[in-house]
Amino acid sequence: MAQILVLSASAESEILPALGFLSHRVRQIAAEPANLVNAPGHDLIFLDARRDLASAKSLSKILQTTGISAPLILVVTEGGLAAVTAEWAATDIILENAGPGEIDARIRLAIGRQTQTEKVDKIHASGVVIDEGNYSAKVHGRPLDLTYKEFELLRFLAQHPGRVFTREQLLSEVWGYDYFGGTRTVDVHIRRLRAKLGDLEALIGTVRNVGYRFNLPEDSDAMSSSIR
């Protein structure tokens, strides 16, 4: 069962009558930009584009530029199909007279595609989630306060689990060829990263006289004694 948010300027009518035959939780609010700030939680949005196409297009663009990541499905009349283009930045479209089976299928597909996209954009490793799209990372759901270079270092290591990198290689890959500082800066950033990872500090392992690696989950406990 999905949480569906319906945006419509017409509060007195159902924009998708057959949606009521499904078990999804549906909440409807007025299709106004100001209402988006405190919009209820949702997995997918249906936007009413049956009547005022210009306003619906404007709101669709606002939804995308404000960073709302839920799939957006436009509800249109058959005549409105010709007006919808890629500029709307919508995930899908559906006719207002669609039946329950079609509506449910489109909901499943849109949410499924969104889930797959999020998996591609994120790296998951033993309680650490690295969101490449937002340049952020979390440990057990707790946001990490990382500098840009700390994030880049963590991401690079996590993208190559188990592989050992020398300090020189990390300088080249993370800091770039035009960086003229010494390898000491790698050690400093590693130490800071471990401190911020807390009880997961052993994920970044030290290979003595060589460099560092991002430990595979089964290696973390074995490497915990050698991280300093």
Buried (B, 14 or more C-beta within 10 A) or exposed (E): EBBBBBBBBBEEEBBBBBBEEBEBBBEBBEBEEEEBEEBEEBBBBBBBBBBBBEBBBBBBBEBEEEEBEBBBBBBBBEEBEEBBEEEBBBBBBBBBEBEBEEBBEBBEEBBEEBEEEEEEEBBEBBBBBBBBEEEBBBBEEEEBEBEEBBBBBBBBBBBEBEEBBBBEBBBEBBBEEEEEEEEEBBEEBBBBBBEBBEEBBBBBBBEEEEBBBBBBEEBBEEBBEEBE
